[in-house]
Amino acid sequence: MTQFPARPVSGGSRRPIQLGPRAARVLAAELARHGGPKTGLLVGVDAGSAVLAAAIEALLPDDKLTVVATDETAAAALGTHLAGQGRWVADRVLVAGSLGDVEPADVVILAEPLSGTAEETRARLDELVKLMNTGGVLSLVVPATTLPSGAADEIERQAALYGVGSDLVLRNVPPVRVHRLRYTAADQAVVERMLPAHRSSSVAVTRGMNIDSNGVAAAGIALGLAALTKAARPKSKLWIVPALAAAPVAAFFRDPQRDSPDDPKAVVAASDGKVLAVERLRDERFGDGEFLRIAVFLSVLDVHVNRSPVAGRVVEHFVEDGGYAAAMKAAAEHNVAAYTVLDTAYGRVVVAQRTGLIARRIVQRAPIGSVLARGERFGLIRFGSRTDVYLPADRATPEVAPGDRVVGGVTVIARWS
């Protein structure tokens, strides 16, 4: 008789987690961003699973996906369902009887919410880790409020080693958190083929424009203040001020969809803005070699979401204290700054997010060990600032000059030689 993996169950009468289309897309996102050719393994699905639909949608022509159903009955229905999807799906999706019948994959997805005792949780994770290729990713979903016993330690440990991606999906009933874990470092050739990850916490306004979650929160605060002012002083017009401020505050955090150039030699701008300087210098913090530094000033009208200029793995992140001088002035060199250090095929690349006269908060969302595709969002700076990109001077040739306008994730600021 075919053996299927045991399904951990939660104690008590806790309501089971159901994954809707949005949560399913986030869970399958690593398949979508892997440029391929790749292999995927989907564990714990049935014919009506939203995760199965999202995984199939993420496949490219040279990809292969193996699915393991929840039980024997579900496996039969799953086979019938896939057979009715047409030749394209049938050529790329295989139904396996058990985890013992599958080969290791580049992306492993546990479609069932992780639950159970500490021993069950660890056993389940150990079982799935054995089915990951070197540099592969394990995607799993847990309740948004609490982690199952044993999962918290595991995620913390992997975050310290190879980084962990995490997305909170509020538009699911109940809300869930999706974690993506690496147990070994990703190969640089795989990193170069990665596509930018989608940030599920951004709110789509149009097909090509999102508002970052920071902007949603800031606009909500402004509207809440307007409501409180109106309630406290109903005859006053003061409530109009915070109410009118909500829209421009949200607009500051706009996050447009952008496509980076399909050129492996291109280095793209980390932010929108005007080029302040293109210079060669040495910085002992990043190594003994000489760097080409391209500094860009962001006005309050520019998009402030920062993007990775190259494909690479985050190997270090640190913040240095300083002042808050105007970002376009030389004194900004000593402002508070957050440094993200990337290991790339061409050497060490550094992106510095600097505060300015108005900017007082830097958001950095790429933990050490995480992989960034070229043009991928990794942070933002609030209200006017500057970003500096440091490139190995002997490997990079600048393509911009002081005074040029650049668009983050799109404009080529240098090329690898």
Backbone hydrogen bonds, N-H to C=O, Kabsch-Sander energy under -0.5 kcal/mol:
donor,donor_aa,acceptor,acceptor_aa,energy
14,R,11,G,-0.7
18,Q,173,V,-0.7
20,G,18,Q,-0.7
24,A,20,G,-2.4
25,R,21,P,-2.2
26,V,22,R,-1.9
27,L,23,A,-2.3
28,A,24,A,-1.9
29,A,26,V,-1.0
31,L,28,A,-0.9
32,A,28,A,-1.4
33,R,29,A,-2.1
34,H,30,E,-0.9
35,G,33,R,-0.7
40,G,64,K,-2.5
41,L,107,V,-2.5
42,L,66,T,-3.0
43,V,41,L,-0.5
43,V,109,I,-2.9
44,G,68,V,-2.2
45,V,68,V,-1.2
49,S,46,D,-1.8
53,A,49,S,-1.6
54,A,50,A,-2.1
55,A,51,V,-2.5
56,I,52,L,-2.4
57,E,53,A,-2.0
58,A,54,A,-1.1
59,L,56,I,-1.2
63,D,60,L,-2.1
64,K,38,K,-1.9
65,L,92,R,-3.2
66,T,40,G,-2.6
67,V,94,L,-2.9
68,V,42,L,-2.9
69,A,96,A,-0.6
70,T,45,V,-1.3
75,A,71,D,-1.9
76,A,72,E,-1.7
77,A,73,T,-1.9
78,L,74,A,-2.5
79,G,75,A,-2.3
80,T,76,A,-1.9
81,H,77,A,-2.4
82,L,78,L,-2.6
83,A,79,G,-2.0
84,G,80,T,-1.2
85,Q,82,L,-1.6
86,G,83,A,-0.7
90,A,86,G,-2.2
91,D,87,R,-2.2
92,R,89,V,-1.4
93,V,89,V,-2.2
94,L,65,L,-2.7
96,A,67,V,-2.8
96,A,94,L,-0.6
101,D,98,S,-1.6
102,V,99,L,-1.2
105,A,131,L,-2.6
106,D,39,T,-1.2
107,V,39,T,-1.7
108,V,137,V,-3.0
109,I,41,L,-3.2
110,L,139,S,-2.7
111,A,43,V,-2.7
111,A,109,I,-0.9
112,E,43,V,-0.7
114,L,141,V,-2.6
121,T,117,T,-2.7
122,R,118,A,-2.4
123,A,119,E,-2.3
124,R,120,E,-2.3
125,L,121,T,-2.4
126,D,122,R,-2.8
127,E,123,A,-2.0
128,L,124,R,-1.8
129,V,125,L,-2.6
130,K,126,D,-1.3
131,L,128,L,-1.5
132,M,129,V,-1.7
133,N,105,A,-3.0
136,G,133,N,-2.5
137,V,106,D,-2.1
138,L,181,L,-2.7
139,S,108,V,-3.0
139,S,137,V,-0.5
140,L,179,H,-2.4
142,V,177,R,-2.3
144,A,175,P,-1.7
149,S,116,G,-0.6
151,A,148,P,-1.7
152,A,148,P,-0.9
154,E,150,G,-1.3
155,I,151,A,-2.7
156,E,152,A,-2.3
157,R,153,D,-2.3
158,Q,154,E,-2.3
159,A,155,I,-2.1
160,A,156,E,-1.6
161,L,157,R,-1.1
162,Y,158,Q,-2.7
163,G,158,Q,-0.9
163,G,159,A,-0.7
165,G,180,R,-2.0
167,D,178,V,-2.3
169,V,167,D,-0.6
169,V,176,V,-3.0
170,L,168,L,-0.7
172,N,170,L,-1.8
176,V,169,V,-1.8
177,R,142,V,-2.6
178,V,167,D,-2.9
179,H,140,L,-2.6
180,R,165,G,-2.6
181,L,138,L,-2.8
182,R,163,G,-0.9
183,Y,136,G,-0.5
190,V,187,D,-0.7
191,V,187,D,-2.1
192,E,188,Q,-2.3
193,R,189,A,-0.7
193,R,190,V,-0.8
194,M,190,V,-0.5
194,M,191,V,-1.3
195,L,33,R,-3.6
200,S,198,H,-0.8
202,S,199,R,-1.3
203,V,211,I,-2.7
204,A,202,S,-0.6
205,V,209,M,-3.0
206,T,209,M,-1.9
209,M,206,T,-0.7
210,N,255,D,-1.3
211,I,203,V,-2.3
212,D,253,F,-2.7
215,G,212,D,-1.0
216,V,212,D,-1.7
217,A,213,S,-2.3
218,A,214,N,-2.4
219,A,215,G,-2.7
220,G,216,V,-2.1
221,I,217,A,-2.1
222,A,218,A,-2.1
223,L,219,A,-2.4
224,G,220,G,-2.4
225,L,221,I,-2.6
226,A,222,A,-2.0
227,A,223,L,-2.2
228,L,224,G,-2.4
229,T,225,L,-2.5
230,K,226,A,-2.3
231,A,227,A,-2.2
232,A,228,L,-2.6
233,R,229,T,-2.6
236,S,233,R,-1.7
240,I,237,K,-1.7
241,V,238,L,-1.4
243,A,239,W,-1.7
244,L,240,I,-2.8
245,A,241,V,-1.5
246,A,242,P,-1.0
246,A,243,A,-0.6
249,V,245,A,-2.1
250,A,246,A,-2.3
251,A,247,A,-2.4
252,F,248,P,-1.6
253,F,249,V,-0.8
253,F,250,A,-0.8
254,R,251,A,-1.7
255,D,210,N,-3.6
257,Q,208,G,-2.6
260,S,258,R,-0.5
263,D,261,P,-1.9
266,A,263,D,-1.9
267,V,414,A,-2.6
268,V,309,P,-2.0
269,A,411,T,-2.0
272,D,303,V,-0.8
273,G,406,V,-1.6
274,K,297,F,-2.1
275,V,404,D,-3.0
276,L,295,A,-2.9
277,A,295,A,-1.2
279,E,293,R,-2.4
281,L,291,F,-2.5
283,D,289,G,-0.6
286,F,283,D,-1.9
287,G,283,D,-0.6
291,F,281,L,-3.7
292,L,391,L,-3.3
293,R,279,E,-3.4
293,R,291,F,-0.6
294,I,292,L,-0.5
294,I,389,V,-2.3
295,A,277,A,-2.4
295,A,293,R,-0.5
296,V,387,T,-2.8
297,F,274,K,-3.0
298,L,385,S,-3.0
299,S,297,F,-0.5
302,D,299,S,-1.5
304,H,252,F,-0.7
306,N,379,G,-3.4
307,R,270,A,-2.7
308,S,376,E,-2.7
312,G,372,L,-2.2
313,R,343,D,-2.0
314,V,370,S,-2.8
315,V,341,V,-2.5
316,E,341,V,-1.2
318,F,339,Y,-1.8
320,E,337,A,-2.6
323,G,334,H,-1.8
329,K,326,A,-1.9
332,A,329,K,-1.8
333,E,330,A,-1.8
334,H,331,A,-2.0
335,N,332,A,-2.0
336,V,323,G,-2.0
337,A,320,E,-2.0
338,A,353,Q,-2.4
339,Y,318,F,-3.3
340,T,338,A,-0.5
340,T,351,V,-2.6
341,V,316,E,-3.0
341,V,339,Y,-0.5
342,L,349,V,-3.6
343,D,313,R,-2.7
344,T,342,L,-0.6
344,T,347,G,-1.4
347,G,344,T,-1.2
349,V,342,L,-2.4
350,V,390,Y,-1.9
351,V,340,T,-2.3
352,A,388,D,-3.0
353,Q,338,A,-2.9
353,Q,351,V,-0.6
354,R,352,A,-0.7
354,R,386,R,-3.1
355,T,336,V,-2.5
356,G,359,A,-0.6
359,A,384,G,-0.8
363,V,380,L,-3.2
364,Q,362,I,-0.5
365,R,378,F,-3.5
369,G,314,V,-3.6
370,S,367,P,-2.1
372,L,312,G,-2.9
375,G,308,S,-3.3
376,E,373,A,-2.0
378,F,306,N,-2.4
379,G,306,N,-1.1
380,L,363,V,-1.9
381,I,304,H,-1.3
382,R,361,R,-2.1
383,F,381,I,-0.6
385,S,298,L,-1.9
386,R,354,R,-1.6
387,T,296,V,-2.3
388,D,352,A,-2.3
389,V,294,I,-2.1
390,Y,350,V,-3.2
390,Y,388,D,-0.5
391,L,292,L,-2.4
391,L,389,V,-0.5
393,A,290,E,-2.5
395,R,392,P,-1.7
396,A,392,P,-1.1
397,T,415,R,-2.5
399,E,413,I,-2.9
400,V,413,I,-0.8
403,G,275,V,-2.8
404,D,401,A,-2.1
406,V,273,G,-2.8
409,G,269,A,-2.9
410,V,407,V,-2.1
411,T,407,V,-2.3
413,I,267,V,-2.5
413,I,411,T,-0.7
414,A,267,V,-1.4
415,R,397,T,-2.0
416,W,265,K,-2.7
417,S,395,R,-3.2
